[in-house]
């Protein structure tokens, strides 16, 4: 996957980002994890999420569901703190 510089930071990220807004709410955890795995396997390194992404999903939504799911996935996959450049 093609990479581009993130602003002027010198950090390279995948040109395509995976939006995680509905992961953990409308998109169940099993499907979300499969999407993360497929994205990374394709060379993706740029995930887009925010702590207010899905606060409106239901009265019980906190808006943090996608971040919590990502945290579980990073920990389970061993990718927490992982530098994608080391895969090259």
Residue, then its C-alpha position, 0 to 999 in steps of 0.5 A: x500500500x502506498x504511504x504518505x508523510x503525515x503532515x510534516x512529521x516525517x512519519x509515513x502512514x498508509x495513504x488509505x485510512x480505516x475509519x473505526x467510527x462504528x466499530x464496537x457499536x454498529x459493527x460487532x467486535x468479531x467483524x471489526x477485528x477481521x477488518x483490522x486484520x485485513x487492513x493491516x495485512x494489506x499494508x494499512x497503518x492509519x486508523x481513524x477514530x475519535x472518542x466521540x465517534x458513536x456517542x449517539x449510537x444508543x443511550x448507553x454509548x459512551x463514544x469510546x467503544x471503538x477506542x476500547x475495541x482497538x485497545x483490546x485488538x492491539x493488546x491481543x495481537x501484540x501490536x501495541x507499541x509496534x512500529x510498522x516500519x520494522x515489518x519492512 
